[in-house]
Amino acid sequence: MKQTKKLKVVVIGGGSSYTPELVEGLLARHQDLPISDLWLVDIDEGMDKARVIADLTKRMIAKAECDITVHLTTNRQQALAEADFVCSQFRAGRIEARLRDERIAHKYRVIGQETNGLGGFSNACRTIPIALEIAKEMEALCPNAWLLNFTNPSGMVTEALTKYSTIKTVGLCNVPVNMERGAAEMLGVDRKDITMQIAGLNHLVWARKILHDGKDKCEQVINKLLAGNDRMTPKNIPPFKWDEGIIKSLGMVPCAYLRYYYQSRDILDKEYAASASKSNRADLVAKVEAELLEIYKDPTLDTKPKLLEERGGAYYSEAACELMSSIHNNKRSIMHVNTRNNGAIQGLPDDCAVEVSSIITSSEIIPLNVAPFETGTLRLIQLMKEFETLTVEAAMTGDINLAKRALMLNPIVDSGQHIDQALKETVRENIDFMPAFAHLLSK
């Protein structure tokens, strides 16, 4: 039976430039998601931007003629009280922290991507303590609510939440959505007519199967990918060419982020050159966000601007809001999410977070078992999972040796004295967000 309960939805990081994307998706599903109150939560430093976002949100709601009250606050506890869904999309340290991460990474000649390597480690250590604070407040104020985590690095944040909190949580990334839509386009078929099986870790996934008309079309998609007909890579990732031999030998379709592993030095050289010319990803994101904010200020604007897709947020609302709808209405949809492994991927602990195709119900997320990965790929997944697990532990304990061990295991980070120096600088520059590491500054 269709649900009739009015919903309270809370967005942590309501001043994010992604919020109009989320609002668009909620409004498109207003009959399935009867929201009465939408709370946008941000911090004092972000309120100028959040007010602009809130005003645009109200105009979008008015245009859609939906009866939703928008609340803007810095009082997280007030917002969380009796919430039904909490959407986490905050950036600890804001864009300035990402700029610092990339600057430090490139200074020491390592990859500085925000979900992996030194940058991913830094982002996780800033974010996980705040995510667990939110979870603790939810346990007291809305224990039956779902926490939908879109905050990067989504896999590590979701792992911390599933291991150290009792709330119901699921992580989401738009990369699998881009892969699924792109595969359908490459095959020239309707997306609803294909079934894709995704498996791996966040930003480390492969399409194991692409089923259409009773056949697995993985090989066909691989051939189109290698021929230059790539429709799966998000717009925020520059065009690149896969190693044909590697991809064909895998027999799986890799997500675009796997270029960091299969072509590490090439990517590092490009990032280093971009950093020198101030055209690296963080600088570009800051520029796009500034442009978006000016567009959002237009009092006549009542739709999501096209420029938002340049932030890499394409289809974000589609995935986020469909996930919310599937949970609320117990649709039992199959979606690609970050959740507890529970044996879905053989060779990984049951209690770790993985990104796999799963059945979404109102009670729990049920990950679908996948065929065993071949040994070489499994070893890569295991290395990265150990990197993630140690990073989560380091974020909570402030143990610098765990941090070093984590980075040593990461295939795209080398080892040596420069990593010690990079870690010390990372902690020093982020100490306001890494209180667990404060003891290191007194030494």
N, C-alpha and C positions, 0 to 999 in steps of 0.2 A: 504494500500500500504506500502511496506517495506521502512523503513527510509534509506536515503543515506547520510545524514549529517555526517561529520566527527566529532568525539567527543573528547572533552577535559575532562579528568578524573583527579581529584585531590585526593590524599590520605593524610589526615592529620594524622601524626604518621607513616610516610612512613618507618621509621626505625624499625617498629614493626616486631617481628619474624613471625607474621601472614602474612606479605605482600606477600611472595612467594605463600601462599595458595590463596590469592586474585588474583595474577597474573596468576596462573594456570587456575583459573576459567574464567578470561577475555580472555585468549588465546584460551580456548576451545570454546568460543562463539564469536570469532573474526568476523564471518560472520554476526551475529546478532548485534554485538556491534562494529561498525567501528571506533575504537579509533585511533586517529592520534598522540595524545600527552598524556603521562602519567606523572603527576607531583607528586613527592614524597616530602612531606614537613615534616621537623623535626626541633627541636631546637638545639642550639649550642652544648649542653651537649650530644646530641644523634647522632651527625653527624658521629662519627667514625663508629658506628654500621650501620647508614643509608647508608654510602658509600659502605659497604660490601653488604647490601641488594640491593642497586641500581645496583652494578656490577652483582650480581646474576640475577636480573631482566632483565638486558640487554642480558645476556647469554640465559635465557629462551626465550626471544623474538626472538633472532637470531635463536635458534633451531626451533622455530615454523614458522620461515620465515614470520613474520608479520612486516608490516611497521609502527612501533610505536616508536616515539622518547621519551626517558626517560629523565626527568629533575629532578635534585635534588637541593633543595633550603631550606634556612631558611626564605625566604621572602614569607610569607603567602599571602600577598596582591597581589604580582606578580603572584603567582600560581592561585589564585582565579579568576582573571580577565577573564570574559567571559567563565567560566567553565560550563560544562553541568551537571556533577555529582561530588559531593564532598563526599568522604567516610571518615568518622570520626572514627579512631581507636587508638587515642592517649591515653596514660596513664599519667594523671597529677601527677607529682612527681616521675614518672618512678617506677620501681619495688621496689626501696628503700622505697617508700611511702607505698606500700602494706606490706612490711616487718614490718614497724613501726605500721601499723594498727593492724596487727595480734599480734604483741608483746604487744601493749597496751591492746587490748581486752582480751588476755589471762592473763595479769597481774591482771585485775579486774574480771576475771572469767566470761566473757561473750563471746558469739560466735562472731568471727571476720571475717566472710566470706565477700569477697569484694563487694558483691551486697546487703548485708542485715546486720541487726544488727548494732553494733557500727562501724564495718569496712565499711559497705555499706553507712552509714551516712557520715563517713569521706570522702570516695571516692566521693560521690555525691557533698559534699561541695567544694572539690577541683576542680571537673570537670565542674560543671554547669556554673560558671563564665566564664571559657574559652570557653565552647560550645556556650554561648550567645555572646561572643566577635566574634567568627567565624561567627555566624549567622548575626550579625550586619554588618560585612564586606561583607558577601554575599549579603545582601540587597542592598548594594551600588555597588558591583563589578560584581555580577552574579545573579540578582534578580529572574531569571527564572530557575535557577539550582535547582536540588534536593539534599538535604542533607540526605545521608543514614548513620544513626548513628549505629555503632557497639560498641561504647565506653561504658563501664560499669560505673555505673549501668544503663543499656540501658533504662529501663522504666522511671526512674526519669529524666534522661537527655532528653529523648523524650518529657516528660511532660513539662519540662521547655521550650523547643524549641517551642512546639505547643502553649503554653500559652503566651510567651513573645517575639515571633518573627513572621514575616510574611512570611518567606521562607517555601517552601514545604519540609516537613521532614517526615521521617519514620524510626522507629527503628527496629533492627533485632537481633535475638539471634539464635544460632544453636541448642538449646535444642529441640524445636519442630521438627526440621529436623531429629534429632536423634530419637525422638519418632516415627515419621512417618516411617522412614526406619526400625527401630527396630520392629514396629508392623507388617509390611509387612513380615519381616523375620520370626517372631514368628508364623505368619499364614501360612507361606510357599507359599506366593503369590508375584506377581510382584508389586512393589510399585505403579506403575502408575494405577494399578487396584483397589486401595483403596482410599477412601476419608475420611480424618480425620478432625474432627472439634475440634479446640483448643480454649480454653477460659480461661481468668484469667488475671493476671498481670505478668510482666517479672519475671521469676524464681518462679512463683506461678501459674502454669497453669495445667489444666486437659484436657485430651482427652475426650470430651463429647460424641462423636460418632466416630466409626471406621467402615465405610460402605464398604462392599464387596459383590458382587454377590447378591445385593438386600436385604442384611441383615446387622444389626448392630452387629459387632463382638466384642464389648467392653468386654462382660462377658468372652468370650473365651480368650482374651488377658490378662485379669485380672487373670484368672486361671493359665495361663502359667507363668505370672509374679510371682505369689505366689508359684509356683512349682519350682522356681529357674531358669526358662528359660528366663532370662531378657536380651533382646537385645536393650533396649531403653536407658540405662544409659550411658552417655558419658564416655570415657576412663579415663578422669581425676578425676572421682569420684570413690573412693574405693568401692568394693562390700559391700552390706549390705542387710539385710532382712527386708521386710515390715511387719507391724503388720497385720496379715491376717484378723482379725475381722474388723478393721478399713477400710481397702481397700475394702472388700466385701460390707460393709454397705454403702460406698460411691457410688458404682456402676459406678465409673469413673476411668480412668487410670491417676494416678498422675505423674507429672514430678519428676525427682530424687531429685530436691531441696526441695520438700515438706517434705523430711525426717527431715529437720530442724524444722518443726512445729509438726510433728507427733511423733518425737523421739528426742526432743530438748536436754534433759539431756544426753542421750546416746552420741549424737554428740559432745556436749560440753566436756564430759569426754575424748573422743577420741582426740579432738583438743588440749585439755590441755596437754594430755600425749605426743602428737606429738610435741607440742611446746617445751616441756622440753627436747626432744631428737633431736631438730632441724630437724624434719622431717615433719613439717607442710607444708601446701600447698604453701605458699609464698616462703619458702626455696626451695622446690622442683621445683617450676616454675623458680626461679633464676638459679638453677643448669641446668635445661633443656635448658634455654635460652643461657647460657654460652656454652653449648655443641653445640647447633644449630649454634651459631655464628662461632665457629671454623669450623663446616661443611660447612657453607655458604662461607667461605674464600677460599675453594678449587677452583682454577681457572678452573678446568675441570667439576665442577658441573653445570648442566644446567636444573635440575628438582627439584621439591619440595622433600626434604628428608622425609622419613617415620617417623623419630623421631618427626616431627612437630605435629603429631597426639597426642602425649603425652601432648601437651600444652592445650588440650581440643578443638582444632580448627577443628576437623574432620567435614567435610561437610560445613564449614564456607563459602568457596568460592562458593559452590554449591548454597547456599541460597542467598549470597550477589550478585553474578553475575546474577542469575536468576531474582532476584528482579530488578536489573538494566536493564536487557534485557526486562522484562515485561513492565517496565515504558517506555523505549525508543521505543519499538515496539507496545505499547498499546495492549499487549496480553490478558489482562483481566484474567490473571492467578489467581488462589486462592492460597494465601500464608499466613503463620502465622507471623504476624508482630505486632510491637508496634505502635499504632496510636490513634487518638482521638476517644473516646468511641461512641459518637453520638447515645446513646441509645442501643448499641449492648448488653451490660450487664445491665440488670435491677437492680436498687438499687445503681448504681454509677452515679456520675455527668456526664453530656454529655461532658464536656470539659476536663475530665481527660484522661490520657493515659492508654490504656489497651492492652493486648496481645491477639489478636483474629484472627481467620481465616478471611481473607479480600480479596476483589477483587482488583487487582493491575491494574490501568489504567495510561495512560500518563497524565491525568488531576488531579486525586486524588486517595486516598486510600479509599475504601468503605468497612467498617467493616460489617461483617455478624452477624445478630441478633442470639442470642442463647437462648434456653429455660431457664427460671429462675432457678438459683441455689437453692438448698434446703437451708433452713434458716441457719443451722450451718456453711456450707461452705461460704455462702454469708457474714456472720458476720466476718469470717476470712479475706475475700477479702476486706471488708469495713475497717476493722482495718488497714490492710496493706496499703490500698490506702490513709487513713488519715496519716499514718506514712510517706508515700512518699510525699504527698501534703505539710505537715508541714516541711519536710526536704528540699524540693525545696524552700519554703519560707525562711527558716532559712539560707540556702546557699546564698540567695540574700540579706538578711537584716542583718545577723550577730546577730540575736536575740537568745541568749542562752536559753531563756525560751521556745521558740518554739522548739528548739533542744531537750530540756528535755521532752517536751510534746510528741514530735514525738517518742522518744525512749521508753517512758512509755507505748505508745500504741502498740508498736511492741511486739508480743507474745513471741519472743525468747530473749527479753531483760527484765531483772527484774528492780526494782527501788531501790533507796536508796542512801546513801552518796557516795558509791563507783562509781555510775554513774556520780555524780557531779565531782568527782575527775577524772574519765576517760575522761569526756568531756573537762575539763580544760587542761588535758595533750594532748588530741587530737588536740585541738586548738593551743596550744603552739608549738607542734611538726610540725604542718602544716601551720603555720601562713603565710609563703610565698605564699601559694596557697589559703588562706582563708582571703583575705584582709578585708572582711566585718566584721570579728571578731576581728580586730586589737584593737578596743577600749577596749576589755576585758583585754588586757595585761597591760594597764596603771592603772588598778584598784588595 
